[in-house]
Amino acid sequence: MRRTLSILGSSGSIGRQTLDVAAACGHEVAAITVNRSIKLAEEQARQFRPKLAVAVDEKAAADLRARLADTQVKVLSGREGLLEAASLPEADTVVTAIVGVAGLRPTLAAIDAGKRIALANKETLVCAGELVMARAEERGAEIVPVDSEHSAIFQCLQGCKNRGEVRRLILTASGGPFFGRSREELAQVTKAQALRHPNWAMGAKITIDSATLMNKGLEFIEAMRLYAVPRSKIQIVIHRESIVHSLVEFEDGAILGQLGSADMRLPIQYALTWPERAPGPAKPLDLLSCPPLTFQRPDPDTFRCLGLALECAQRGGTSTAILNGANEAAVGLFLENRIGFLDIPRLVEAALNRVSALDSPGLDEILEADRAAREAVYQSVR
């Protein structure tokens, strides 16, 4: 089935790979959005001819508008531009590839417009999962995960008519570049080392989250919301080879897993074509050349970010928004070379202790928790 896409975050890793899939599979592109990457946005607009291109930054949008003056592409800016791209009538599918909590409002706008959501923005469900899933059910919007782990679980659950048959969801984690190191060794790692993921080519923020194992903690919370399962039915295992992308164990003891190469174009394509499958650009897995598959327990004590995420999964309420906001702020500071690697969990934990968590929050309370968490981190380093 060919779809018409609105790609929120087309300049990022997921956005660019979504365009690869669109070109290979014949999907149309109705809208693209970037923050400031106007040169790339111009190239994408000229190749895919969307109706709408958005640069969130006002000055970047003015420049992009001038660059595309000889085309029929409409150029908008700011949050209003993002919301229009998310609800564009011509698009039937919205790929939410914006990093961080900035993707929350556009995702809600897409849900309200009844779109299929190809969800690559895990922070939306981490911060506001109950609200988002309830809104999607109310509006009849489909949410199909793009994260490789959640896509794997989604695929393994196809044909499962009774979720009561599921014993547990098993999220695999590569362990990032530092799994097995001590805290003393982690205190010495550099930004360059943290950005060298052994298996995946990803954006800077998610690569650091993988190095701290915060990414897996966020995916744990996302799984609780996306699949409506309790914390007790989710397990994380370290799988260094990144070949088994996740598994589902059923009540009879059977375990189904999804295997594939470390190529995000496969889960992206499945989110677009589900429930159908089609040939695509993803690199196929050669079983005869695979290394032995290994599985290990995670270490939430050494990798404190994972431990904090699991604690927030238990606590609930706005604690997950505080966790996410503080982490986004701390990772940003690390990427600016203003703090060390182990300062990330230290600052996140300090924000969790400083900002009070609320139960059963609404959207405004979630966004305020996010703001307060970021401010707590910034105040700690002033």
C-alpha positions as CSV (number, residue, x, y, z in Angstrom):
1,M,0.0,0.0,0.0
2,R,1.4,3.4,-1.0
3,R,1.1,6.1,1.6
4,T,1.3,9.9,1.7
5,L,3.7,11.0,4.4
6,S,4.3,14.0,6.6
7,I,7.8,13.6,8.0
8,L,8.4,15.6,11.2
9,G,12.1,15.8,11.6
10,S,13.2,15.0,8.0
11,S,16.8,16.1,8.6
12,G,17.5,13.6,11.3
13,S,18.6,10.0,11.0
14,I,15.1,8.6,11.1
15,G,13.8,11.3,8.8
16,R,16.5,10.7,6.2
17,Q,16.0,7.0,6.3
18,T,12.2,7.4,5.9
19,L,12.9,9.4,2.7
20,D,15.1,6.5,1.5
21,V,12.1,4.1,2.1
22,A,9.7,6.5,0.4
23,A,11.9,6.7,-2.7
24,A,12.4,2.9,-2.8
25,C,8.7,2.0,-2.1
26,G,6.9,4.7,-4.0
27,H,5.4,6.6,-1.1
28,E,4.5,10.2,-1.6
29,V,5.8,13.0,0.7
30,A,3.3,15.8,1.5
31,A,5.4,17.6,4.2
32,I,8.8,17.8,5.6
33,T,10.0,19.6,8.7
34,V,13.5,20.6,10.0
35,N,14.8,22.9,12.7
36,R,17.6,24.9,10.9
37,S,19.0,22.4,8.3
38,I,17.8,24.5,5.3
39,K,20.4,23.2,2.8
40,L,19.2,19.7,3.3
41,A,15.6,20.7,3.5
42,E,16.0,22.4,0.1
43,E,17.5,19.3,-1.4
44,Q,14.7,17.1,0.0
45,A,12.0,19.6,-1.2
46,R,13.4,19.6,-4.7
47,Q,13.6,15.8,-4.8
48,F,10.2,14.9,-3.2
49,R,8.2,18.0,-4.1
50,P,6.1,18.2,-0.8
51,K,3.2,20.6,-0.5
52,L,4.7,21.9,2.7
53,A,8.2,22.5,4.2
54,V,8.7,23.8,7.7
55,A,11.8,25.2,9.3
56,V,11.0,25.7,13.0
57,D,13.6,28.5,13.3
58,E,12.2,31.8,11.9
59,K,15.4,33.0,10.2
60,A,16.0,29.5,8.7
61,A,12.4,29.5,7.3
62,A,12.9,32.9,5.6
63,D,16.0,31.6,4.0
64,L,14.3,28.3,2.9
65,R,11.4,30.3,1.5
66,A,13.8,32.3,-0.7
67,R,15.6,29.2,-1.8
68,L,12.3,27.5,-2.8
69,A,10.7,30.6,-4.4
70,D,10.8,29.0,-7.9
71,T,8.8,26.0,-6.6
72,Q,5.2,25.4,-5.5
73,V,6.3,24.3,-2.0
74,K,4.7,26.3,0.8
75,V,7.2,27.2,3.6
76,L,6.1,27.8,7.2
77,S,7.9,28.3,10.5
78,G,7.6,27.8,14.3
79,R,5.3,25.5,16.3
80,E,2.4,26.5,14.2
81,G,4.2,25.2,11.1
82,L,4.9,21.9,12.9
83,L,1.2,21.5,13.9
84,E,0.1,22.2,10.3
85,A,2.5,19.6,9.0
86,A,1.2,17.1,11.6
87,S,-2.4,17.6,10.5
88,L,-2.0,18.2,6.8
89,P,-5.1,16.8,5.0
90,E,-3.1,15.4,2.1
91,A,-1.0,13.1,4.4
92,D,-2.5,9.9,5.7
93,T,0.6,9.0,7.8
94,V,2.7,11.1,10.1
95,V,6.3,10.0,10.9
96,T,7.1,11.6,14.2
97,A,10.9,11.7,14.1
98,I,11.4,14.9,16.2
99,V,13.8,14.3,19.1
100,G,12.5,14.9,22.6
101,V,9.4,16.2,24.2
102,A,9.1,18.8,21.3
103,G,7.4,16.0,19.5
104,L,4.5,15.7,21.9
105,R,2.2,18.5,20.7
106,P,2.6,17.6,17.0
107,T,1.9,14.0,17.8
108,L,-1.3,15.0,19.5
109,A,-2.3,17.1,16.5
110,A,-1.7,14.2,14.2
111,I,-3.8,12.0,16.5
112,D,-6.6,14.6,16.5
113,A,-6.5,14.6,12.7
114,G,-7.0,10.8,12.7
115,K,-3.6,10.0,11.1
116,R,-1.6,6.8,11.3
117,I,1.4,7.7,13.5
118,A,4.7,6.1,12.7
119,L,6.1,6.8,16.1
120,A,9.8,7.3,16.3
121,N,9.6,9.8,19.2
122,K,9.6,7.6,22.3
123,E,9.6,10.7,24.6
124,T,6.0,11.3,23.6
125,L,4.9,8.1,25.4
126,V,7.5,8.4,28.1
127,C,6.1,11.8,29.2
128,A,2.5,11.5,28.3
129,G,1.8,7.9,27.4
130,E,-1.6,7.5,29.1
131,L,-2.9,10.7,27.7
132,V,-1.6,9.9,24.1
133,M,-2.9,6.4,24.0
134,A,-6.3,7.4,25.3
135,R,-6.5,10.2,22.7
136,A,-5.5,7.8,19.9
137,E,-8.2,5.3,20.9
138,E,-10.8,8.1,21.2
139,R,-9.9,9.5,17.7
140,G,-9.4,6.2,16.0
141,A,-5.7,7.0,15.2
142,E,-3.3,4.1,14.6
143,I,0.1,4.2,16.5
144,V,2.7,2.0,14.9
145,P,6.2,2.0,16.5
146,V,9.3,2.7,14.6
147,D,11.9,2.0,17.3
148,S,13.5,-1.3,16.3
149,E,12.7,-2.9,19.7
150,H,9.1,-1.9,19.7
151,S,8.6,-2.7,16.1
152,A,10.0,-6.2,16.9
153,I,7.5,-6.6,19.7
154,F,4.7,-5.2,17.5
155,Q,5.5,-7.8,14.9
156,C,5.8,-10.7,17.3
157,L,2.3,-9.8,18.7
158,Q,0.6,-10.0,15.2
159,G,-1.9,-12.8,15.4
160,C,-2.1,-12.6,19.2
161,K,-5.8,-12.1,19.8
162,N,-5.6,-12.4,23.6
163,R,-3.0,-10.2,25.3
164,G,-3.6,-12.3,28.4
165,E,-1.5,-15.0,26.7
166,V,1.6,-12.8,26.9
167,R,3.9,-13.7,29.8
168,R,6.5,-11.0,29.2
169,L,8.0,-8.6,26.7
170,I,11.7,-8.9,26.4
171,L,13.5,-5.8,25.3
172,T,17.0,-6.3,23.9
173,A,19.7,-3.7,24.4
174,S,23.1,-3.5,22.6
175,G,24.7,-2.2,25.8
176,G,26.2,0.7,23.9
177,P,30.0,1.2,23.7
178,F,30.7,0.9,27.4
179,F,28.8,-2.1,28.7
180,G,31.0,-4.1,31.1
181,R,33.0,-1.1,32.3
182,S,33.2,0.0,35.9
183,R,32.0,3.3,37.2
184,E,35.7,4.3,37.6
185,E,36.2,3.6,33.9
186,L,33.0,5.4,32.9
187,A,34.2,8.5,34.7
188,Q,37.0,8.8,32.1
189,V,35.1,8.4,28.9
190,T,35.0,11.2,26.3
191,K,32.2,12.6,24.1
192,A,33.9,11.1,21.1
193,Q,34.0,7.7,22.7
194,A,30.3,7.9,23.7
195,L,29.3,8.8,20.2
196,R,30.9,5.7,18.7
197,H,28.1,3.1,18.9
198,P,29.3,-0.4,18.0
199,N,26.3,-1.4,15.9
200,W,23.9,1.5,15.0
201,A,24.3,4.8,13.1
202,M,22.0,7.2,15.0
203,G,21.7,10.8,16.0
204,A,23.9,12.3,18.7
205,K,21.2,12.4,21.5
206,I,20.0,8.8,21.1
207,T,23.6,7.6,20.8
208,I,24.5,9.1,24.1
209,D,21.3,7.7,25.6
210,S,22.4,4.3,24.4
211,A,25.8,4.8,26.0
212,T,24.2,5.6,29.4
213,L,21.5,2.9,28.9
214,M,18.9,5.7,29.4
215,N,17.5,4.8,26.0
216,K,16.6,1.3,27.2
217,G,15.0,2.8,30.3
218,L,12.9,5.1,28.2
219,E,11.9,2.2,26.0
220,F,10.9,0.2,29.1
221,I,8.5,3.0,30.0
222,E,7.3,3.3,26.4
223,A,6.5,-0.4,26.4
224,M,4.3,-0.1,29.4
225,R,2.3,2.6,27.7
226,L,2.3,1.3,24.2
227,Y,1.3,-2.3,25.1
228,A,-0.6,-1.6,28.3
229,V,1.4,-4.1,30.3
230,P,2.7,-3.8,33.9
231,R,6.3,-3.3,34.8
232,S,6.5,-6.8,36.1
233,K,5.9,-8.2,32.6
234,I,8.8,-6.4,30.9
235,Q,12.4,-7.6,31.0
236,I,15.6,-6.0,29.6
237,V,18.4,-8.2,28.3
238,I,21.8,-7.1,26.9
239,H,22.3,-8.5,23.4
240,R,25.6,-7.1,22.1
241,E,25.1,-8.3,18.5
242,S,21.9,-6.2,17.8
243,I,20.5,-9.0,15.7
244,V,17.5,-10.1,17.9
245,H,15.6,-6.8,18.2
246,S,13.2,-7.9,20.9
247,L,11.1,-10.9,21.9
248,V,7.7,-11.9,23.3
249,E,7.3,-14.9,25.6
250,F,3.8,-16.4,25.8
251,E,2.1,-18.4,28.6
252,D,2.9,-21.7,27.0
253,G,6.6,-21.0,27.1
254,A,7.0,-20.2,23.4
255,I,9.2,-17.2,22.7
256,L,8.9,-15.3,19.4
257,G,11.7,-12.9,18.4
258,Q,12.3,-10.7,15.4
259,L,15.7,-10.8,13.8
260,G,17.2,-8.5,11.3
261,S,20.3,-6.4,10.4
262,A,21.0,-3.2,12.2
263,D,19.1,-1.2,9.6
264,M,16.4,1.2,10.7
265,R,14.8,1.2,7.3
266,L,13.2,-2.1,8.0
267,P,11.1,-1.0,11.1
268,I,10.4,2.3,9.3
269,Q,9.0,0.5,6.3
270,Y,6.9,-1.9,8.4
271,A,5.3,1.1,10.2
272,L,4.3,2.5,6.8
273,T,3.1,-0.8,5.2
274,W,1.6,-2.6,8.1
275,P,-0.3,-5.0,8.0
276,E,1.2,-5.7,4.6
277,R,4.9,-6.3,3.7
278,A,6.7,-5.3,0.6
279,P,10.3,-5.4,-0.9
280,G,12.4,-2.5,0.4
281,P,15.9,-1.0,0.8
282,A,16.9,-2.6,4.1
283,K,19.9,-4.8,4.1
284,P,18.8,-8.4,4.6
285,L,20.3,-10.5,7.4
286,D,22.7,-13.3,6.4
287,L,22.2,-16.0,9.1
288,L,25.3,-17.9,7.9
289,S,27.5,-14.9,8.6
290,C,26.0,-14.0,12.0
291,P,28.2,-14.2,15.1
292,P,27.0,-16.3,18.1
293,L,24.0,-14.7,19.7
294,T,24.6,-13.8,23.4
295,F,22.3,-12.5,26.2
296,Q,23.3,-10.9,29.5
297,R,21.8,-9.2,32.5
298,P,21.8,-5.4,32.5
299,D,23.7,-3.5,35.2
300,P,21.4,-0.7,36.5
301,D,23.7,0.1,39.4
302,T,26.7,0.9,37.2
303,F,24.5,2.4,34.5
304,R,22.5,4.6,36.9
305,C,20.4,6.2,34.2
306,L,18.8,2.8,33.6
307,G,18.1,2.4,37.3
308,L,16.5,5.8,37.5
309,A,14.3,5.1,34.6
310,L,13.1,1.8,36.1
311,E,12.3,3.6,39.4
312,C,10.3,6.2,37.5
313,A,8.5,3.5,35.7
314,Q,7.3,2.2,39.1
315,R,6.5,5.7,40.4
316,G,4.6,7.0,37.3
317,G,2.8,10.3,37.1
318,T,5.0,13.2,36.1
319,S,8.2,11.5,37.3
320,T,8.7,10.1,33.8
321,A,8.4,13.6,32.3
322,I,10.9,14.9,34.9
323,L,13.3,12.0,34.1
324,N,13.1,12.8,30.4
325,G,13.4,16.5,30.6
326,A,16.3,16.3,33.0
327,N,18.0,13.8,30.7
328,E,17.5,15.9,27.6
329,A,19.1,18.9,29.4
330,A,22.0,16.9,30.8
331,V,22.8,15.2,27.5
332,G,22.7,18.6,25.8
333,L,25.3,19.8,28.3
334,F,27.4,16.8,27.8
335,L,27.4,17.3,24.0
336,E,28.5,20.9,24.6
337,N,31.5,19.6,26.7
338,R,30.2,21.3,29.8
339,I,29.8,18.2,32.0
340,G,31.3,14.7,32.2
341,F,29.7,11.4,31.3
342,L,28.8,10.4,34.9
343,D,27.4,13.9,35.5
344,I,24.4,12.9,33.3
345,P,22.8,10.5,35.8
346,R,23.9,12.7,38.7
347,L,22.0,15.7,37.3
348,V,19.0,13.6,36.4
349,E,18.8,12.1,39.9
350,A,19.1,15.6,41.4
351,A,16.3,16.9,39.3
352,L,14.1,13.9,40.3
353,N,14.8,14.7,43.9
354,R,14.2,18.5,43.5
355,V,11.0,18.5,41.3
356,S,7.8,17.1,42.9
357,A,6.0,14.4,40.9
358,L,2.2,14.6,40.4
359,D,-0.2,11.7,39.9
360,S,-2.6,11.6,36.9
361,P,-1.3,14.7,35.2
362,G,-2.9,16.6,32.3
363,L,-0.9,18.0,29.4
364,D,-0.1,21.3,31.1
365,E,1.2,19.6,34.2
366,I,3.4,17.3,32.1
367,L,4.9,20.2,30.2
368,E,5.5,22.1,33.4
369,A,7.3,19.1,34.9
370,D,9.5,18.9,31.8
371,R,10.3,22.7,32.1
372,A,11.0,22.4,35.8
373,A,13.3,19.4,35.3
374,R,15.4,21.2,32.7
375,E,15.6,24.3,34.9
376,A,16.8,22.2,37.8
377,V,19.6,20.7,35.7
378,Y,20.7,24.1,34.4
379,Q,20.7,25.6,37.9
380,S,22.9,22.8,39.1
381,V,25.7,23.7,36.6
382,R,25.6,27.5,36.9
